[in-house]
Amino acid sequence: MTIAPAPAPVAAAALRTPTDVKRLANAFCHAQLLLTADELGLFADLGSHSPSTQEQITERLGLDGRGTGDFLDGLVLLGLIELTGDVYTLTDVATETLVPGTPRYIGGFLRRASRMLYPAWGQLGAALRTGQPQTAGAGPDAFLRMLADPAQRSAYLTMMDSASGLVAPHLIRAFPWSAYASVLDVGGCRGNLVGRLLGAYPELRGAVFDLPPMAEPFQEHTTALGVAERATFHAGDFFHEDLPTANVVMLGHVLHNWSPEERAALVTRAWAAVAPGGALLIYDAMLPETPTDLPRTLVSLNMLLVTEGGSEYPASHCQAWLTAAGCTTTEVHALGSTDTLVIGHKPR
Ligand SMILES: C[S@@+](CC[C@H](N)C(=O)[O-])C[C@H]1O[C@@H](n2cnc3c(N)ncnc32)[C@H](O)[C@@H]1O
């Protein structure tokens, strides 16, 4: 077994003075400047009307005008927009990630942070006292209920595309895909990741196993990505129905939604679907063995707040579930800075 090298610590800035602690207490203000600018449509607006004066922005966004100057100054100081003379433009990173329609757009993340996570974090104490999620949609059949509501479904699909779009370039590089004929993405949503893999590997065939309401978005999305002819959708419940066999089976951003017992069961089911000579690829924002990565610790607390039994977990736990399923050879790799990939190889 390969054990992942200890990652460099990713922590908040060192706290030394009372002012540092006060700044930390108000850190939510930084997030709200970004999330509110997105909700108001500022980044989309400046993406197509740049440069603009404060008066032009106030008018186009339908704002009152009171507070707009401070709001824009705050965004300048956060590095999201720039002020030159009396006109505002987007910074490079904002242009790249916050303007709808750009390849690295993360609007789905922002909507989830603003509408779901921000209110839920206000209930962190309740979650810690009760062990219960703090979002309206959590609980049994949470995914099915969310997918039945068109507005929630659309927001969820965009958010998942943001997540898999960030992982895709790393995953494409991290594994020798050309040595394999087929891939099955278990919980693969509307096929964004499979679509990107098929785009990079013209010989590869791909499939997604997901809940029945995902069938239509899958057809639409894989058609839009130009890979529909090599992509198949299998509808079902991955806890109760057998998974179709493939050379490579993936479980990405899936295990963290479930309790440790459910994760072990899913790994066993996914391992059974791997063809001889194939591999099972599992990725999540896995936790380092010692608490050295604040962003991943926060992702794990997100799972406390939005799921019944979920959390992030160390790669060693994932390797143990693979071993229990019958896998004897595992590898651990970093997948960019945000995710860890565990690979289990099946002998021929
Ligand atoms: C967090 S998303 C992961 C999406 C994608 N794999 C990624 O990396 O971004 C979890 C996916 O699991 C699917 N899912 C949840 N419960 C399921 C079940 N019981 N059977 C099949 N799919 C399920 C959801 O519909 C959703 O697409």
The ligand as a Gaussian input file, in Angstrom:
#p B3LYP/6-31G(d) Opt

LIG

0 1
 C      -22.286000      14.693000      -4.142000
 S      -22.855000      14.066000      -5.679000
 C      -21.373000      13.539000      -6.468000
 C      -21.335000      13.930000      -7.915000
 C      -20.063000      13.599000      -8.659000
 N      -19.647000      12.231000      -8.494000
 C      -18.925000      14.550000      -8.342000
 O      -17.804000      14.105000      -8.145000
 O      -19.107000      15.759000      -8.316000
 C      -23.630000      12.561000      -5.171000
 C      -24.375000      11.881000      -6.282000
 O      -24.895000      10.643000      -5.772000
 C      -26.209000      10.466000      -6.266000
 N      -26.947000       9.587000      -5.339000
 C      -27.332000       9.864000      -4.080000
 N      -27.958000       8.813000      -3.526000
 C      -27.961000       7.834000      -4.473000
 C      -28.444000       6.501000      -4.490000
 N      -29.041000       5.966000      -3.410000
 N      -28.254000       5.773000      -5.611000
 C      -27.647000       6.311000      -6.704000
 N      -27.142000       7.575000      -6.736000
 C      -27.303000       8.329000      -5.629000
 C      -26.794000      11.862000      -6.335000
 O      -27.899000      11.955000      -7.201000
 C      -25.566000      12.662000      -6.809000
 O      -25.501000      12.735000      -8.203000

